[in-house]
């Protein structure tokens, strides 16, 4: 696999190219494009995992009645898409009083694909699930439904339980590894990972993967742990107090790495 350089890495080699292991943003207002212009780096997007919705017959086995919940917690676009898809397939009428709690403002805006903003109660955190839980704590009597994937993050459940929030998780979609064979002869200075599944996909596609000079960026503790378990060096970490988003963490690192080069 040629995603990576071959020499022994230096701490701060110049960054010219970045691979983000997520789909390309649908809006040109994405901070990734701002970063690309500001620092004159090339940013490519490629999903390392594909998401497939589960059938309504399979979801029924979970014995969850969506209509019984007063709020839905949405951690990303996939959660939004498959929540509304499942409601349609199961003929669930969503109450006008349903409250929507979104991980970030960008995710909240994506809701406009399905609902009219001015007619709904929508709340959002800053960027992390911890931020969102702080918002949810202001409404402790809500019954929260969380649409999720088959590999839902354990820390989400732990945070909700710790804060005595009433919730249920429902698996509405599953993740499968993408075919990345076309990347075999492509080089990137930085690869940004956002989930353990994307790390799994990397090794499923390239079992002999070696990090060498490529810097690795990790978003979230479970992603970091998956990279550490794979014995990969993490050069860029997010979120943090100084860099609550991946784009901010990338910018801070690139400014330091490219200084004077």
C-alpha positions as MATLAB code, in Angstrom:
seq = 'XXXXXXXXXXXXXXXXXXXXXXXXXXXXXXXXXXXXXXXXXXXXXXXXXXXXXXXXXXXXXXXXXXXXXXXXXXXXXXXXXXXXXXXXXXXXXXXXXXXXXXXXXXXXXXXXXXXXXXXXXXXXXXXXXXXXXXXXXXXXXXXXXXXXXXXXXXXXXXXXXXXXXXXXXXXXXXXXXXXXXXXXXXXXXXXXXXXXXXXXXXXXXXXXXXXXXXXXXXXXXXXXXXXXXXXXXXXXXXXXXXXXXXXXXXXXXXXXXXXXX';
ca = [
       0.000    0.000    0.000;
       1.417    3.344   -1.057;
      -0.793    5.563    1.095;
       2.271    6.083    3.250;
       5.773    7.413    2.726;
       8.633    4.953    3.014;
      11.234    6.732    5.113;
      11.624    6.964    8.871;
       9.308    9.775   10.020;
      10.412   13.113   11.383;
       8.289   14.856   13.976;
       7.178   17.785   11.820;
       7.493   17.066    8.102;
       5.694   19.540    5.848;
       2.048   18.721    5.182;
       0.815   19.090    1.602;
      -1.970   16.496    1.400;
      -4.656   15.143    3.734;
      -7.056   12.226    3.396;
     -10.246   12.535    5.446;
     -11.885    9.135    5.919;
     -15.401   10.560    5.643;
     -17.687   11.569    2.762;
     -17.091   14.886    1.057;
     -19.135   17.657    2.731;
     -22.298   18.535    0.856;
     -21.844   22.267    1.394;
     -18.966   24.393    0.187;
     -19.108   26.223    3.524;
     -17.357   23.321    5.229;
     -14.377   24.303    7.426;
     -12.329   21.710    5.505;
     -12.530   23.848    2.380;
     -11.639   26.941    4.379;
      -8.615   25.068    5.730;
      -7.612   23.976    2.244;
      -7.616   27.547    0.948;
      -6.058   29.130    4.008;
      -3.096   26.752    4.337;
      -2.802   25.779    0.667;
      -3.042   22.034    1.290;
      -4.871   19.382   -0.745;
      -7.720   17.638    1.088;
      -9.388   14.533   -0.313;
     -12.396   12.728    1.147;
     -12.995    8.998    1.030;
     -15.388    6.920    3.125;
     -13.508    4.021    4.675;
     -16.807    2.465    5.698;
     -20.176    2.197    3.989;
     -23.451    2.402    5.841;
     -26.349    0.090    5.057;
     -29.805    0.477    6.567;
     -31.349   -2.500    8.305;
     -34.803   -3.714    7.319;
     -37.880   -2.768    9.327;
     -38.479   -6.456   10.070;
     -35.070   -6.627   11.735;
     -35.645   -3.424   13.716;
     -38.957   -4.760   15.053;
     -37.001   -7.461   16.887;
     -35.575   -4.729   19.116;
     -39.112   -4.105   20.422;
     -38.758   -0.322   20.347;
     -41.766    1.906   19.681;
     -40.332    5.180   18.378;
     -43.639    6.960   19.002;
     -43.238    6.439   22.747;
     -40.187    8.725   22.889;
     -40.326   12.485   23.341;
     -36.878   13.315   21.948;
     -34.448   11.866   19.425;
     -30.668   12.160   19.712;
     -28.885   12.551   16.379;
     -25.115   12.117   16.224;
     -24.660   12.438   12.468;
     -26.214   12.493    9.015;
     -26.530    8.709    8.873;
     -28.535    8.735   12.082;
     -30.857   11.388   10.630;
     -31.313    9.637    7.284;
     -32.064    6.241    8.780;
     -34.275    7.580   11.567;
     -36.649    9.161    9.059;
     -36.339    6.197    6.678;
     -37.379    3.793    9.431;
     -40.269    6.010   10.503;
     -41.565    5.947    6.916;
     -41.095    2.177    6.527;
     -42.831    1.469    9.850;
     -45.488    4.122    9.241;
     -44.596    5.946   12.437;
     -46.103    9.424   12.668;
     -43.612   11.754   14.294;
     -45.297   14.096   16.738;
     -44.941   17.826   16.177;
     -43.803   17.955   19.812;
     -40.813   15.673   19.149;
     -37.581   17.344   20.238;
     -34.361   16.932   18.255;
     -30.976   16.896   20.013;
     -28.068   17.105   17.570;
     -24.347   16.633   18.171;
     -23.427   19.893   16.423;
     -24.976   22.860   14.677;
     -24.002   21.425   11.280;
     -25.901   18.218   12.038;
     -28.891   20.262   13.188;
     -28.924   22.128    9.875;
     -28.972   18.808    8.021;
     -32.359   18.173    9.628;
     -33.813   20.697    7.187;
     -33.780   17.904    4.634;
     -36.697   16.352    6.544;
     -38.376   18.946    8.768;
     -39.186   22.653    8.870;
     -36.937   24.330   11.423;
     -39.362   26.977   12.636;
     -41.980   24.370   13.498;
     -39.740   22.101   15.592;
     -37.784   22.195   18.843;
     -34.134   21.653   17.930;
     -31.139   21.702   20.273;
     -27.473   21.076   19.595;
     -24.123   20.739   21.305;
     -20.883   22.334   20.193;
     -19.062   19.364   18.680;
     -18.813   16.399   21.065;
     -21.332   14.063   22.658;
     -20.278   15.353   26.072;
     -21.354   18.845   24.988;
     -24.696   17.444   23.877;
     -25.254   15.615   27.176;
     -24.845   18.935   28.995;
     -27.723   20.274   26.889;
     -29.808   17.128   27.470;
     -29.343   17.383   31.239;
     -31.488   20.514   31.164;
     -34.440   18.272   30.212;
     -34.071   15.245   32.513;
     -37.678   14.122   32.080;
     -37.439   13.515   28.343;
     -37.447    9.982   26.961;
     -34.547    9.949   24.493;
     -34.354    7.656   21.472;
     -30.905    7.240   19.919;
     -30.722    5.882   16.342;
     -27.328    4.236   15.962;
     -25.175    1.784   14.057;
     -24.399   -1.800   14.990;
     -21.115   -0.575   16.465;
     -22.538    2.160   18.707;
     -20.007    3.933   20.908;
     -19.963    2.611   24.471;
     -18.969    5.965   25.973;
     -22.280    7.455   24.812;
     -24.230    4.936   26.871;
     -21.931    5.471   29.842;
     -22.415    9.250   29.759;
     -26.185    9.011   29.517;
     -26.415    6.458   32.309;
     -24.055    8.454   34.528;
     -26.295   11.497   34.141;
     -29.495    9.538   34.889;
     -31.087   10.232   31.518;
     -33.848    7.947   30.266;
     -32.921    6.561   26.857;
     -33.009    3.635   24.465;
     -30.669    2.883   21.567;
     -32.045    1.453   18.370;
     -29.822   -0.074   15.688;
     -31.069    1.336   12.370;
     -27.987    0.870   10.209;
     -24.776   -1.136   10.036;
     -21.282   -0.444    8.818;
     -19.271   -2.430    6.283;
     -15.735   -1.837    5.067;
     -15.296    0.012    1.767;
     -13.189   -1.250   -1.118;
     -10.089    0.989   -1.026;
      -8.011   -0.842   -3.615;
      -7.824    2.272   -5.797;
      -5.782    3.984   -3.044;
      -2.964    1.456   -3.266;
      -0.711    3.795   -5.228;
      -1.727    7.090   -3.594;
       0.348    9.005   -1.042;
      -0.960   11.286    1.731;
       0.936   13.205    4.398;
      -1.962   12.995    6.885;
      -4.830   10.532    7.239;
      -7.698   11.530    9.559;
      -9.698    8.756   11.248;
     -13.054    9.174   12.986;
     -14.083    5.687   14.113;
     -12.656    2.276   15.045;
     -14.485    0.880   12.003;
     -12.412    3.074    9.676;
      -9.238    1.677   11.248;
     -10.588   -1.851   10.727;
     -11.315   -0.997    7.094;
      -7.748    0.215    6.606;
      -6.309   -3.141    7.670;
      -8.943   -5.193    5.886;
      -7.928   -3.469    2.655;
      -4.198   -3.264    3.417;
      -3.148   -5.981    5.899;
       0.531   -4.996    5.583;
      -0.069   -1.325    6.280;
       2.971    0.511    7.671;
       2.738    4.064    8.967;
       6.232    5.282    8.127;
       6.173    9.065    7.511;
       2.423    9.584    7.277;
       0.905   11.468   10.185;
      -2.302   10.096   11.665;
      -5.114   12.212   13.121;
      -7.648   10.658   15.477;
     -11.053   11.979   16.506;
     -12.426   10.669   19.792;
     -11.168    8.254   22.445;
     -12.447    5.049   20.837;
     -10.763    5.921   17.541;
      -7.529    6.713   19.383;
      -7.678    3.391   21.199;
      -8.248    1.474   17.963;
      -5.200    3.158   16.422;
      -3.105    2.414   19.504;
      -4.241   -1.222   19.436;
      -3.039   -1.330   15.829;
       0.312    0.030   17.079;
       0.001    3.194   15.006;
       1.449    6.535   16.084;
      -1.120    9.298   16.656;
       0.272   12.694   15.684;
      -2.914   14.778   15.869;
      -5.640   14.375   18.493;
      -9.144   15.857   18.603;
     -11.266   16.960   20.275;
      -9.342   18.888   22.913;
      -9.768   22.144   24.796;
      -7.482   23.873   22.307;
      -8.973   22.111   19.266;
     -12.601   21.007   19.713;
     -12.885   20.001   16.047;
     -10.749   17.969   13.655;
     -10.238   20.939   11.336;
      -8.917   23.034   14.207;
      -6.542   20.265   15.287;
      -5.301   19.863   11.714;
      -4.790   23.594   11.331;
      -2.756   23.881   14.529;
      -0.539   20.964   13.521;
      -0.021   22.146    9.938;
       0.889   25.687   11.031;
       3.582   24.219   13.251;
       4.786   21.614   10.724;
       4.896   23.978    7.734;
       6.389   26.942    9.553;
       9.362   28.236    7.589;
       9.151   25.409    5.029;
];
